[in-house]
């Protein structure tokens, strides 16, 4: 399998480097790899509003440009971002550009690398591409049952959408499936009635009493990640699942809210839909349907 990194990663690469250095230094950085790139808007970054707006809105110009760059250069470029101490410090930065928090950018890069089967070797400060194939054989994208009527109905529609080349529907339904699994698992592992008494701390993990409804998907993922220790021997599995699901959730949000793209089979493979759902299925079968 060839190296296939979701192009959204380059949005965060551009933001991170420019936020910690400058647009001119970013161009010089790319020149080190014989890449010549210039965005006309860079010259207006001395205008604060222009810079803030650029950092808070997804701009795919550089990301699209990187699709013309040979992929063998990708890992070396990304290594310089991942192992730059100044850039890494942004994960503790509470500053935000019109609501877009800097502290989320660096972790998002790491999550996208993980979903792309790229190992981060901190000791040698290298990125290693793991050539693995997660797409199952056969006609069904999701061949394995959940033994749950509702989840298996969603799975049926996902498979039918995939076979019918309705790839946008495949993404949306997979997101729905994953959100339901997260809700169910958190309800079981953190019951609101514990030892015969109401547990506000448990209930608060998956339910928002302020709006009288379940927490949104992002909050559910954060809740699972922050409380992964409560899954005992499955702590690492939960953290791995969260690291895959978070960027997938963000990607489907972009599909919903933006004039984005027309997906194809490669797009489904790129986002590891089958692999992510299979990890979630493993967690669900253990905690909700043993």
N, C-alpha and C positions, 0 to 999 in steps of 0.2 A: 504494500500500500504506500503510495507516495505521500509526502508531507502535505498536509491539507489543514491550514490554520484558518479559522473564521476571520474574515477580514476586519471585523470590528475591533480586533486587538490593536490595529494600527491607529485607531482613534485615540486610544488611551496612551499609546507610545508617544504620539505627537503631543498630546496634552501634558504628559508627565515631563517630557524633556523640556518643553518650552516653559512650563511653570517653574522649573527648578533652574533653568539656564536662560535661554533666550531663543527667539526665532532664528536669528543669524547663526547662533551656535548650533542649532538643530540642523540647518543647512550644511554647516561645516562638518557636523557629525556624519551626515549622509554621504558627503563627499569622500570621506575616508573609505567608503565601500564602493566608490565610483558611481554613486547615485546622485544625479543632478535633479533637484526638486526645488520649486519656488512657488509659493502660494502668494498671489498679489496682496492678499489681505494682511500678510505679515507686516508689511510696511506701515500699517495703520495701528499696530499694537501699542504704539506710544499713546494712543487714545484709549483710556481705561475702559470705557464702555465697549469698544470693539473687542478688546481682549476678553472681557468678562462674557460677552455674548458668545464669542467663539468657543470658550471653554464650557459653556452650559448647554450648547446645542450640538447634536451629532452632525459633524461635517465629514462626509465620506470622500472628500476630494483626495486626501492623502492615502486613505485606505484603498480607494480605487486605483490610484497611481501605483501602489505597491503590487497590484496584480500583474503589472508589466515587468516587475523586477524578478530575476531568476530566484527560485525558491531556495537555492543553495546558500544564498546570502542571509536568509531570514534568521537562522539560529544565532549567527554571530552578531547581528544587529540586536536581537532580543536579549542576548547575554549581556550586552553593554547596558541595557535598561534594567534588567532584573538584578544585576549585581552592582549597580551604582548605589553607593551608600547614601548619597544625597537624595536620589529618587526613592529609595526604599523608605526614607524617613517620612515620606508623604503619607504613609498609612496611619500616622499619628497626628495628621494635620486636620484640624476641625474647620479650617477655612472653606468657604463654599462660594462658587460662582453662580449666583442666582438660584441657589438650591442644589447645585451639583457639588457634592462634597468631594474634596480632593482625596480624602482618606480611602475612598472606595476604588480609586483608579488602579493603584498598584495591586491590591488583592484581585481585582477583576482580570488583570493581565495574567496573574498566576493561575486563576481558575480556567481561563481559556487555554493556557498551555496544557493544563492537566487534561482537559477534555480533548485535546489534540494529541494525546499520548506522548507528551514531551516531559521527560523526567528532569527535575531541577536538582543538579548535584552541587550543593553549596560548598562542599569541601574543595572541589576543583574549579568551582565557578564556571561550570559548563552546562549547557542544555543538551539533552540526549533524546533523540527521536526514537521511540519504541515502535517498531513496525509490527502492529497488531491489527487484526481485522475482527470487528465485533458484530458485523451484520450477519444475522442468521441466514441459513440457506432456506430454500423453499419459497413459496409464493407469499406466505404471511410475513409481515414485518415483525409481529409479536406472536410467535407460535405457542407460547406457554400460558396455560390457564392460571387464573388467580383463585379458582374455586369460590368465587364471589359473584352473585348474579349481576350486580351493578357494574363492577369493574370489568367483568368479562363481556358485558354488553358494550362498554366503551371500547374495549380491546377489539371486539368484532367490527365496530365502525372504523377504528383506526386501520385495521387490515383491509377493509373494503375501500377505504379512501386511498390507501397506498396502492392497492391493486388497480384502482381506477384512475391513478395518477393525479389524485386530488391532494397534492402535497401540502398546500396551505392548511387544509382540513386536518391532515395528518399531524402537523405541528400543533394546532390548537387543541385537538382531542388528546394528544399525548400530554400536553400541559395540564389539561383538566384531570386526566388520570393521575398524574403525579401529585397534583394538589389534593385530590381526594385521599390518596395514600398517606400523605403527610398529616392531614387532619385526623384520619382514623388512627394512625400509629400514635400520635401525640395524645389523643384522647385515652388510649389504652395504657400507655406507659405513665402518663401523668393524670390519673383520674381525679375528677373534682370532688369525689367522695372517697376519702382515704381513712381506713380504720373507723368507719362509721361516722366520720365528721367531714364537714365541708373544708376543702383545702383551697384557699384563695390563691396561693402561689402556684399550685398545679393548674388551676382553672385559667389563670392569667396567661399561661404559656400559649394556649391555643384559642382562647376566647377573649374578645374585646367587650367588656361589660359596658363601656361607655357608649358604644354604638349598637349594643345588643346583637352581636353577630360574631361569627368566626373571624379570626385574624386573617389578613390578606396573605397571599402566598409568600411574599418576601418575609413577612414576620414569622410565618410558620417555619421557613428555612432557618432563619436566625435563631428561633427558639430551639429547634432541634440541634443546631450546631453548638449553641451556648450550653446546652444541657446534655451534651453527648456522653458525659461521664456516667449519667444515669442509665445508659444502655450497657454498662459493664463491659463484657467481652466484645460487644459490638460497637464500642466507641469509635474505633477507626473506620468501621464500615459506614457508620452514620456520617462521620466527617467527610468521607470520600463521596458519599451520595450527595451531601450538601454542596460540595465543591463542583460536582457535575451539574446539579439541578439549578444552581443560582444563575450561571451564565445562560443556560437554556431558557429559564424563566424570563430573563432580561431580553433575550432574542425574540421570544414570542410576544412580549410586550411591544417591541418595536414593530413587529408585523401587524399588531392590532392598531397601534396609534399612528403609524407613519405610512406615507406613500413609499413603500420599501422595495420589494423585489418579487419576482415570480420564482418560487422555489422549484427545484427538480430533484431527481433521485440523488444526485451528488450532494445537494444541500442537506437532505435527510441524513445521508451517511456522514457528512461533515459534522453534524451536531450530535452524532452518536445516539440517536433516539432509541434504538433497540437496546443498546448497552445500558443506558441510563434507566430505562423502564425495567430491565432485568434485575438491576441492583435494587430498585425500589420494590420489585416483586419479592425478592428474597427477604427484605425487611418486613414487608406486609405478611408474608406467609408465616414468618416466625412469631410475630407479635399479635397479629389480628386473626390469623386463620391457620393455626398450627395443625 
